[in-house]
Amino acid sequence: MARGTLHDGAFIKHMPSPFSKTQVIQWLEAIQFYDAKSNLKDERGRDKDSERELPPATLENLTILTRLHLVAFPFEATPIHYSRSHCMDVSPEGLFQRLVVQRAGGSYCYGLNGLLFGMLRGLGYRAYAGQARCNGNSSPEGPPEYLQTTHMVIFVQPFPESNLTYIVDDGFGGGGLTRPILLSDDEDNIVIGTTSSEKQRLRKASLPQASLEDPAWTFEVKHEKPGQNPSNAPWKVVYSFSETEYFQCDFEAMSYFVSTHPPYPDSPFSTLRDVMILKKYFWIDDKVDVEKRDIGTFTFYDKTLRKHVGQDKEDRTVSTEEERIALIKDIFNIQIDTDAIENIRGRKVALG
């Protein structure tokens, strides 16, 4: 098998996008792609060019697009907790309205990667979507404990007439990819995560629970601490995925499961019904090219907000629902009406 290709050397076909050219341009403007690529505005802030053009499908643009999308939209599932339906709308049109038009918040993997996937196809990228099993073992020690397939990943072939394949993932919500990575387990195929202290790679391994000796891909991360020999930092398996293609109906079904099913006792993150978690990425330094910028994070879990920049951490805690929704608005720019507090009352995730 050639380095960086699907197992049978397959070429991904061009497929239509659920989004129009106008919608793709609106998304590009929402993630500030045109501002990142060139100075298109005059002194009064108006566009010099009334006609926006779609950027070509290249690996360089794929990197820029995925990083801008990652920072533009937070990972969150607040509708599961604060809406009457307690579900997330991950349909293409629903995502476009919530994220791009209304800027009402973000989504979790099926939303963030779902929107990105459709936009990449709208830009002419050859891409398809797959699913991953997250590792429920939070420690690098011991074998992975794989859960159900509840995470979405994207396979992309960015070069014309080439089957070189990259993995894109903007929806993991912490510790996931922040740029494309070649589908290869070569030793030198390592990319940087949020900062240079975070390294990421792909490997092939059989799943411990599997009956067949059929190796799957694993996505692994390690964090190098100051003063530590980098070679001593352990690699942790984040998730495992196959090359099987999945469709919109699959993701909508799994999204419903994640929204409504109680978590497994040994892993609170196996579903999101009883977990309040939000993640927002931000640029640490926006004066360098998008591809080279370090990224900081805000992570909100239950009632604690953590600002994380490299190895530095800063925590802030809330104690009531009113304080929590105020913090969510302030940090994540998500407006939750105070009347929605009634929808979370009586649920395990609710605060006093």
Sine and cosine of phi, psi and omega as CSV:
sin_phi,cos_phi,sin_psi,cos_psi,sin_omega,cos_omega
0.00,0.00,0.73,-0.68,0.02,-1.00
-0.92,0.39,0.52,-0.85,0.01,-1.00
-0.89,0.46,0.80,-0.60,0.10,-0.99
0.99,0.12,0.39,0.92,0.02,-1.00
-0.84,-0.54,0.27,-0.96,0.13,-0.99
-0.90,0.44,0.33,-0.95,-0.20,-0.98
-0.86,0.51,-0.50,0.86,-0.01,-1.00
-0.96,-0.28,0.26,0.97,-0.01,-1.00
0.93,0.36,0.36,0.93,-0.11,-0.99
-0.91,0.41,0.51,-0.86,0.16,-0.99
-0.99,-0.17,0.75,-0.66,0.06,-1.00
-0.97,0.23,0.70,-0.72,0.00,-1.00
-0.99,0.16,0.45,-0.89,0.20,-0.98
-0.93,0.36,0.77,-0.64,0.00,-1.00
-0.77,-0.64,0.47,-0.88,-0.02,-1.00
-0.93,0.37,0.42,-0.91,0.06,-1.00
-0.99,-0.17,0.50,-0.86,0.11,-0.99
-0.96,0.28,-0.10,1.00,-0.06,-1.00
-0.94,-0.34,0.61,-0.79,0.04,-1.00
-0.98,0.19,0.19,-0.98,0.06,-1.00
-0.86,0.51,-0.65,0.76,0.02,-1.00
-0.87,0.49,-0.67,0.74,0.02,-1.00
-0.92,0.39,-0.63,0.77,0.04,-1.00
-0.88,0.48,-0.68,0.73,0.02,-1.00
-0.90,0.44,-0.65,0.76,0.05,-1.00
-0.87,0.49,-0.65,0.76,0.05,-1.00
-0.91,0.42,-0.69,0.73,0.04,-1.00
-0.85,0.52,-0.63,0.78,0.05,-1.00
-0.94,0.35,-0.61,0.80,-0.02,-1.00
-0.91,0.41,-0.58,0.81,0.01,-1.00
-1.00,0.00,0.04,1.00,0.06,-1.00
0.91,0.42,0.62,0.79,0.01,-1.00
-0.90,0.43,-0.71,0.70,-0.05,-1.00
-0.91,0.42,-0.61,0.80,0.05,-1.00
-0.91,0.41,-0.59,0.81,-0.02,-1.00
-0.95,0.31,-0.53,0.85,-0.07,-1.00
-1.00,0.09,-0.57,0.82,-0.04,-1.00
-0.29,-0.96,0.26,-0.96,0.04,-1.00
-1.00,0.02,0.98,-0.19,-0.09,-1.00
-0.96,-0.29,0.23,0.97,-0.09,-1.00
-0.86,-0.52,0.55,-0.83,0.04,-1.00
-1.00,0.06,-0.09,-1.00,-0.11,-0.99
-0.89,0.46,-0.43,0.90,-0.02,-1.00
-1.00,-0.04,0.12,0.99,0.06,-1.00
0.99,0.12,0.14,0.99,-0.01,-1.00
-1.00,-0.04,0.47,-0.88,0.01,-1.00
-0.92,0.39,0.73,-0.68,0.11,-0.99
-0.96,0.29,-0.58,0.81,-0.03,-1.00
-0.96,-0.27,0.88,-0.48,0.01,-1.00
-0.97,0.25,-0.38,0.92,-0.02,-1.00
-0.97,-0.25,0.92,-0.38,0.05,-1.00
-0.99,0.12,0.70,-0.71,0.04,-1.00
-0.96,-0.27,0.50,-0.87,0.06,-1.00
-0.98,0.20,0.71,-0.71,0.03,-1.00
-0.95,0.32,0.48,-0.88,0.01,-1.00
-0.93,0.37,0.42,-0.91,0.01,-1.00
-0.99,0.16,0.99,-0.12,0.02,-1.00
-0.76,-0.65,0.27,-0.96,0.05,-1.00
-0.91,0.40,-0.63,0.78,0.03,-1.00
-0.86,0.50,-0.73,0.68,0.01,-1.00
-0.92,0.39,-0.57,0.82,0.04,-1.00
-0.86,0.50,-0.67,0.74,0.03,-1.00
-0.90,0.45,-0.73,0.69,-0.01,-1.00
-0.89,0.45,-0.71,0.70,-0.04,-1.00
-0.89,0.46,-0.71,0.71,-0.05,-1.00
-0.92,0.38,-0.61,0.80,-0.01,-1.00
-0.95,0.31,-0.64,0.76,0.06,-1.00
-0.91,0.42,-0.67,0.75,0.03,-1.00
-0.89,0.46,-0.65,0.76,-0.01,-1.00
-0.86,0.51,-0.68,0.74,-0.04,-1.00
-0.98,0.19,-0.51,0.86,-0.10,-1.00
-0.94,0.34,-0.58,0.81,-0.14,-0.99
-0.83,-0.56,0.82,-0.57,0.01,-1.00
-0.96,0.28,0.42,-0.91,0.18,-0.98
-0.99,0.15,0.85,-0.52,-0.01,-1.00
-0.28,-0.96,0.38,-0.93,0.02,-1.00
-0.66,-0.75,0.63,0.78,-0.06,-1.00
-0.87,0.50,-0.52,0.85,0.04,-1.00
-0.87,0.49,-0.45,0.89,0.05,-1.00
-0.88,0.48,-0.52,0.85,-0.09,-1.00
-0.99,-0.16,-0.63,0.78,-0.18,-0.98
-0.96,-0.27,-0.15,0.99,0.03,-1.00
-1.00,-0.03,0.31,-0.95,0.03,-1.00
-0.93,0.37,-0.55,0.84,-0.05,-1.00
-0.98,0.18,-0.39,0.92,-0.05,-1.00
0.84,0.54,0.56,0.83,0.03,-1.00
-0.71,-0.71,0.30,-0.95,0.05,-1.00
-0.97,-0.25,0.69,-0.72,0.11,-0.99
-1.00,0.03,0.94,-0.35,0.00,-1.00
-0.92,-0.38,0.34,0.94,0.12,-0.99
-0.93,0.36,0.50,-0.87,-0.01,-1.00
-0.81,0.58,-0.72,0.70,-0.04,-1.00
-0.94,0.35,-0.62,0.78,0.05,-1.00
-0.89,0.46,-0.67,0.75,0.03,-1.00
-0.91,0.42,-0.68,0.73,-0.01,-1.00
-0.88,0.47,-0.68,0.74,-0.01,-1.00
-0.91,0.40,-0.71,0.70,-0.08,-1.00
-0.95,0.33,-0.73,0.68,-0.13,-0.99
-1.00,0.08,-0.74,0.67,-0.15,-0.99
-1.00,0.02,-0.75,0.66,-0.09,-1.00
-0.98,0.19,-0.82,0.57,-0.09,-1.00
-0.99,0.11,-0.39,0.92,-0.09,-1.00
0.76,0.65,0.69,0.72,-0.10,-1.00
-1.00,0.06,-0.07,1.00,-0.02,-1.00
0.44,-0.90,-0.47,-0.88,0.01,-1.00
-0.80,-0.59,-0.73,-0.68,0.02,-1.00
-0.16,-0.99,-0.06,-1.00,0.12,-0.99
-0.98,-0.20,-0.35,-0.94,-0.23,-0.97
-0.84,0.54,-0.66,0.75,-0.05,-1.00
-0.93,0.38,-0.41,0.91,0.05,-1.00
-1.00,0.04,-0.79,0.61,-0.04,-1.00
-0.90,0.43,-0.75,0.66,0.04,-1.00
-0.96,0.29,-0.51,0.86,0.03,-1.00
-0.90,0.44,-0.71,0.71,0.04,-1.00
-0.91,0.42,-0.72,0.69,0.00,-1.00
-0.87,0.50,-0.69,0.73,0.00,-1.00
-0.85,0.53,-0.76,0.66,0.01,-1.00
-0.90,0.44,-0.61,0.79,0.02,-1.00
-0.93,0.37,-0.63,0.78,0.04,-1.00
-0.89,0.46,-0.67,0.74,0.08,-1.00
-0.90,0.44,-0.60,0.80,0.03,-1.00
-0.91,0.41,-0.41,0.91,0.04,-1.00
-1.00,0.01,-0.02,1.00,0.05,-1.00
0.99,-0.14,0.11,0.99,0.05,-1.00
-0.96,0.27,0.60,-0.80,0.14,-0.99
-1.00,0.06,0.92,-0.40,-0.13,-0.99
-0.52,-0.85,0.44,-0.90,0.19,-0.98
-0.59,-0.81,0.24,-0.97,-0.10,-1.00
-0.94,-0.35,0.58,-0.81,0.05,-1.00
-0.77,-0.64,0.00,-1.00,0.00,-1.00
-0.81,-0.58,0.46,-0.89,-0.03,-1.00
-0.79,-0.61,0.41,-0.91,0.12,-0.99
-0.97,-0.24,0.87,-0.50,0.01,-1.00
-0.97,0.25,0.48,-0.88,0.05,-1.00
-1.00,0.06,0.89,-0.46,-0.01,-1.00
-0.99,0.17,-0.12,0.99,0.05,-1.00
-1.00,0.05,0.94,-0.34,-0.08,-1.00
-0.97,0.24,-0.18,0.98,-0.03,-1.00
-0.99,-0.17,0.59,-0.81,0.10,-1.00
-0.91,0.41,-0.34,0.94,0.00,-1.00
-0.98,0.19,0.55,-0.84,0.05,-1.00
0.99,0.14,0.24,-0.97,-0.03,-1.00
-0.96,0.29,0.42,-0.91,0.07,-1.00
-0.89,0.46,0.53,-0.85,0.07,-1.00
-0.88,-0.47,1.00,-0.02,-0.16,-0.99
-0.98,0.21,0.68,-0.74,0.03,-1.00
-0.99,-0.13,-0.18,-0.98,0.00,-1.00
-0.93,0.37,0.30,-0.96,0.00,-1.00
-0.97,0.23,1.00,-0.07,-0.04,-1.00
-0.79,-0.61,0.37,0.93,0.04,-1.00
-0.77,-0.64,0.65,-0.76,-0.05,-1.00
-0.98,-0.19,0.70,-0.72,0.12,-0.99
-0.79,-0.61,0.28,-0.96,-0.06,-1.00
-0.81,-0.58,0.75,-0.66,0.10,-0.99
-0.99,-0.17,0.76,-0.65,-0.05,-1.00
-0.72,-0.69,0.70,-0.71,0.15,-0.99
-0.92,-0.39,0.99,-0.14,-0.17,-0.99
-1.00,0.10,-0.20,0.98,-0.07,-1.00
-0.98,-0.20,0.75,-0.66,0.06,-1.00
-0.87,0.50,0.64,-0.77,0.06,-1.00
0.86,0.52,0.45,0.89,0.03,-1.00
-0.70,-0.71,0.59,-0.81,0.05,-1.00
-0.98,-0.20,0.26,0.97,0.13,-0.99
-0.86,0.51,0.76,-0.65,-0.16,-0.99
-0.85,-0.52,0.68,-0.73,0.03,-1.00
-0.86,-0.50,0.46,-0.89,0.11,-0.99
-0.98,-0.21,0.73,-0.68,0.06,-1.00
-0.84,-0.55,0.67,-0.74,-0.02,-1.00
-0.44,-0.90,0.97,-0.24,0.03,-1.00
-0.97,-0.26,0.20,0.98,-0.17,-0.99
-0.82,-0.58,0.34,0.94,-0.07,-1.00
-0.98,0.18,-0.49,0.87,0.07,-1.00
1.00,0.06,0.48,0.87,0.04,-1.00
0.77,-0.64,0.88,-0.48,0.00,-1.00
0.99,0.15,0.11,0.99,0.01,-1.00
-1.00,-0.05,-0.07,-1.00,-0.01,-1.00
-0.90,0.44,0.59,-0.81,0.14,-0.99
-0.88,-0.48,0.16,0.99,0.05,-1.00
-0.26,-0.96,0.29,-0.96,0.03,-1.00
-0.90,0.43,0.47,-0.88,0.10,-1.00
-0.74,-0.68,0.69,-0.73,0.00,-1.00
-0.89,0.46,0.65,-0.76,0.02,-1.00
-0.97,0.26,0.98,0.20,-0.07,-1.00
-0.43,-0.90,0.59,-0.81,0.07,-1.00
-0.97,-0.26,0.36,0.93,0.08,-1.00
-0.87,0.49,0.53,-0.85,-0.07,-1.00
-0.85,0.52,-0.55,0.83,-0.06,-1.00
-1.00,0.02,0.04,1.00,0.00,-1.00
-1.00,0.05,0.97,0.23,-0.02,-1.00
-0.79,-0.61,0.72,-0.69,0.03,-1.00
-0.88,-0.48,0.34,-0.94,0.01,-1.00
-1.00,0.05,0.61,-0.79,0.04,-1.00
-1.00,0.04,-0.76,-0.64,-0.04,-1.00
-0.91,0.42,-0.65,0.76,0.08,-1.00
-0.69,-0.72,0.07,-1.00,-0.08,-1.00
-0.92,0.40,-0.26,0.96,0.02,-1.00
-0.99,0.16,-0.17,0.99,0.01,-1.00
-0.95,-0.31,0.85,-0.53,0.00,-1.00
-0.90,-0.43,0.53,-0.85,-0.06,-1.00
-0.67,-0.74,0.55,-0.83,-0.03,-1.00
-0.45,-0.89,0.16,-0.99,0.12,-0.99
-0.89,-0.45,0.56,-0.83,0.07,-1.00
-0.64,-0.77,0.19,-0.98,0.11,-0.99
-0.91,-0.41,0.72,-0.69,-0.02,-1.00
-0.37,-0.93,0.51,-0.86,0.10,-1.00
-0.98,0.20,0.60,-0.80,0.03,-1.00
-0.97,0.26,0.74,-0.67,-0.03,-1.00
-0.84,0.55,-0.54,0.84,-0.04,-1.00
-0.99,0.12,-0.15,0.99,-0.14,-0.99
-0.98,0.21,0.57,-0.82,0.05,-1.00
-0.99,0.11,-0.39,0.92,-0.03,-1.00
-0.97,-0.25,0.62,-0.78,0.08,-1.00
-0.99,0.12,0.94,0.34,-0.04,-1.00
-0.84,-0.54,1.00,-0.07,-0.10,-0.99
-0.84,0.54,0.65,-0.76,0.09,-1.00
-0.93,-0.38,0.21,-0.98,0.07,-1.00
-0.98,0.21,0.61,-0.79,0.15,-0.99
-0.84,-0.55,0.63,-0.77,0.09,-1.00
-0.97,-0.23,0.81,-0.58,-0.13,-0.99
-0.80,-0.61,0.51,-0.86,-0.04,-1.00
-0.72,-0.69,0.58,-0.81,0.19,-0.98
-0.69,-0.72,0.49,-0.87,-0.02,-1.00
-0.88,-0.47,0.87,-0.49,-0.03,-1.00
-1.00,-0.04,0.82,-0.57,-0.05,-1.00
-1.00,-0.07,0.49,-0.87,0.02,-1.00
-0.84,0.54,0.71,-0.70,0.01,-1.00
0.99,0.15,-0.09,1.00,-0.02,-1.00
-1.00,-0.09,0.63,-0.78,0.13,-0.99
-0.90,0.43,0.87,-0.49,-0.06,-1.00
-0.81,0.58,-0.52,0.85,-0.02,-1.00
-0.94,0.35,-0.30,0.95,0.01,-1.00
-1.00,0.02,-0.19,0.98,0.02,-1.00
-0.94,0.33,0.79,-0.61,-0.07,-1.00
-0.97,0.23,0.56,-0.83,0.13,-0.99
-1.00,0.04,0.71,-0.70,0.04,-1.00
-0.91,-0.42,0.76,-0.65,0.08,-1.00
-0.95,0.30,0.84,-0.55,0.00,-1.00
-1.00,-0.03,-0.75,0.66,0.06,-1.00
-0.37,-0.93,0.22,-0.98,0.03,-1.00
-0.84,-0.55,0.59,-0.81,0.01,-1.00
-0.56,-0.83,0.46,-0.89,0.10,-0.99
-0.97,-0.23,-0.02,-1.00,0.02,-1.00
-1.00,-0.10,0.19,0.98,0.01,-1.00
-0.91,0.40,0.66,-0.75,0.03,-1.00
-1.00,0.04,0.67,-0.74,0.07,-1.00
-0.85,-0.52,0.32,-0.95,-0.14,-0.99
-0.87,-0.50,0.12,-0.99,-0.04,-1.00
-0.83,0.56,-0.64,0.77,0.00,-1.00
-0.89,0.45,-0.56,0.83,0.04,-1.00
-0.91,0.41,-0.69,0.72,-0.04,-1.00
-0.94,0.35,-0.58,0.81,0.05,-1.00
-0.92,0.39,-0.61,0.79,0.03,-1.00
-0.92,0.40,-0.70,0.71,0.00,-1.00
-0.94,0.33,-0.53,0.85,0.06,-1.00
-0.89,0.46,-0.65,0.76,0.05,-1.00
-0.89,0.46,-0.66,0.75,0.03,-1.00
-0.89,0.46,-0.73,0.68,-0.01,-1.00
-0.88,0.47,-0.56,0.83,-0.03,-1.00
-0.97,0.26,-0.49,0.87,-0.20,-0.98
-0.89,-0.45,-0.38,0.92,-0.10,-0.99
-1.00,0.09,0.68,-0.73,0.07,-1.00
-0.90,0.43,0.55,-0.83,0.02,-1.00
-0.90,0.44,0.44,-0.90,0.13,-0.99
-0.93,0.36,0.58,-0.81,-0.12,-0.99
-0.82,0.57,-0.58,0.81,-0.07,-1.00
-1.00,0.01,0.06,1.00,0.00,-1.00
-0.45,-0.89,0.99,-0.17,-0.02,-1.00
-0.92,0.39,-0.26,0.96,-0.04,-1.00
-0.99,-0.10,0.12,0.99,0.01,-1.00
-0.92,0.38,-0.46,0.89,0.19,-0.98
-0.64,-0.77,0.10,-0.99,-0.08,-1.00
-0.90,-0.43,0.19,0.98,-0.05,-1.00
-0.88,0.47,-0.64,0.77,-0.09,-1.00
-0.94,-0.35,0.33,0.95,-0.05,-1.00
-0.80,-0.60,0.80,-0.61,0.11,-0.99
-0.99,-0.17,0.95,-0.30,-0.01,-1.00
-0.62,-0.78,0.73,-0.68,0.07,-1.00
-0.72,-0.70,0.51,-0.86,0.00,-1.00
-0.66,-0.76,0.75,-0.67,0.05,-1.00
-0.75,-0.66,0.77,-0.63,0.07,-1.00
-0.99,-0.12,0.56,-0.83,0.06,-1.00
-0.59,-0.81,0.46,-0.89,0.01,-1.00
-0.96,0.30,0.74,-0.67,0.13,-0.99
-0.98,0.19,-0.64,0.77,0.03,-1.00
-0.65,-0.76,0.93,-0.37,-0.04,-1.00
-0.99,-0.14,0.26,0.97,-0.01,-1.00
-1.00,-0.08,-0.01,1.00,0.07,-1.00
-0.93,-0.38,0.18,-0.98,-0.01,-1.00
-0.85,0.53,0.52,-0.85,-0.04,-1.00
-0.81,0.58,-0.63,0.78,-0.05,-1.00
-0.90,0.44,-0.41,0.91,-0.12,-0.99
-0.96,-0.29,-0.06,1.00,-0.09,-1.00
-0.94,0.34,0.69,-0.73,0.18,-0.98
-0.98,0.22,0.43,-0.90,-0.10,-1.00
-0.81,-0.58,0.69,-0.72,0.16,-0.99
-0.97,-0.26,0.19,-0.98,-0.04,-1.00
-0.67,-0.74,0.54,-0.84,0.28,-0.96
-0.95,-0.32,0.82,-0.57,0.08,-1.00
-0.86,-0.50,0.83,-0.55,0.04,-1.00
-0.92,-0.40,0.88,-0.47,0.00,-1.00
-0.80,-0.60,0.86,-0.50,0.02,-1.00
0.90,0.44,-1.00,0.04,0.00,-1.00
-0.68,-0.74,0.26,0.96,-0.03,-1.00
-0.85,-0.53,0.79,-0.61,0.08,-1.00
-0.98,-0.18,0.76,-0.65,0.07,-1.00
-0.86,-0.51,0.84,-0.55,0.15,-0.99
-1.00,-0.05,0.81,-0.59,-0.14,-0.99
-0.80,-0.60,0.90,-0.44,0.07,-1.00
-0.81,-0.59,0.96,-0.27,-0.09,-1.00
0.87,0.49,-0.85,-0.53,0.03,-1.00
-1.00,-0.03,-0.09,1.00,-0.05,-1.00
-1.00,0.04,0.68,-0.73,-0.03,-1.00
-0.76,-0.65,0.56,-0.83,0.05,-1.00
-0.59,-0.81,0.82,-0.58,-0.10,-0.99
-0.94,-0.35,0.47,-0.88,0.07,-1.00
-0.57,-0.82,0.68,-0.73,-0.10,-0.99
-0.84,-0.54,0.58,-0.82,0.10,-0.99
-0.89,-0.46,0.26,-0.97,-0.05,-1.00
-0.77,-0.64,-0.22,0.97,-0.01,-1.00
-0.78,-0.62,0.27,-0.96,0.04,-1.00
-0.89,0.45,-0.62,0.78,0.01,-1.00
-0.88,0.48,-0.68,0.74,0.04,-1.00
-0.92,0.39,-0.60,0.80,-0.04,-1.00
-0.93,0.38,-0.72,0.69,-0.03,-1.00
-0.94,0.33,-0.46,0.89,0.09,-1.00
-0.93,0.37,-0.65,0.76,0.04,-1.00
-0.92,0.40,-0.67,0.75,0.01,-1.00
-0.87,0.49,-0.62,0.78,0.05,-1.00
-0.93,0.37,-0.70,0.72,-0.09,-1.00
-0.92,0.38,-0.69,0.72,-0.10,-0.99
-1.00,-0.03,-0.66,0.76,-0.13,-0.99
-0.97,-0.25,-0.03,1.00,0.04,-1.00
0.86,0.52,0.62,0.78,0.02,-1.00
-0.92,-0.39,0.88,-0.48,-0.03,-1.00
-1.00,0.05,0.89,-0.46,0.07,-1.00
-0.87,-0.49,0.87,-0.49,-0.02,-1.00
-0.91,0.41,0.62,-0.79,-0.02,-1.00
-0.88,0.48,-0.44,0.90,0.06,-1.00
-0.90,0.44,-0.42,0.91,-0.03,-1.00
-0.94,0.35,-0.23,0.97,0.04,-1.00
-0.85,0.52,-0.53,0.85,0.01,-1.00
-0.89,0.47,-0.46,0.89,-0.03,-1.00
-0.97,0.25,-0.29,0.96,-0.01,-1.00
-0.98,-0.20,-0.24,0.97,0.01,-1.00
-0.84,0.55,0.69,-0.72,0.05,-1.00
1.00,0.07,-0.16,0.99,0.03,-1.00
-1.00,0.03,0.42,-0.91,-0.08,-1.00
-0.86,0.51,-0.52,0.85,-0.09,-1.00
-0.98,0.17,-0.19,0.98,-0.10,-0.99
-0.93,0.37,0.54,-0.84,0.13,-0.99
-0.99,-0.14,0.14,-0.99,-0.01,-1.00
-0.95,0.30,0.00,0.00,0.00,0.00
